[in-house]
């Protein structure tokens, strides 16, 4: 192989390495700015539904929720927030948290594609509700009432 061919190959490899490094850096920078919630030292990305409109739509009509992405509902005050699964296509679990981010209730809910849907009424007041894929609660993640969670935001 000629010397100029070897130099060209090294230059191309160097450029590819720079591009890959840039992509990894950008991904890590994007990942670090997303809010996360951690319970039992396991952290997940969260989408926050803090206003009435986003809470009403929540995960309706979605066909997929990645295992490491959760929806966090933030309510103005603590109370019993009954939910129903109308137009929800994914089996979900609620992790209900008090104002100190302690788990106060865990409820598993099934999808409902009809007009008449079961209303899930919790046992106690909550300020926050996390929605996740139902199978994570039952198969992958051990959570218990009064486990402590924390929200991590890197927007500073």
VENTA-V119789 format. One line per field, one symbol per residue. phi: phi as a letter, one per 30 degrees, with the letter a starting at -180 (. if undefined). burial: b if it has 24 or more other C-alpha atoms within 12 Angstrom, else e. Layout:
phi=???
burial=???
//
This chain:
phi=.dddddddddddddddddddddddddddddedcddbbbbhiccbdbcccccedddddgcdidcabeeccbcccccdbdadcdbbcehcccdbbcccbddcicdcabbcbcdbccdcbdcccddbdbcbbccbeeddddccbcbbeidccbccbcde
burial=eeeeeeeeeeeeeeeeeeeeeeeeeeeeeeeeebbbbbbeeeebbbbbbeeeeebeebbbeeeebeeebbbbbbbeeeeebebbbbbbebbbbbbbbbeebbbbbbbbbbbeeeeeeeebebeeebbbbbbbbbebbeeeeebeeeebbbbeeeee
//
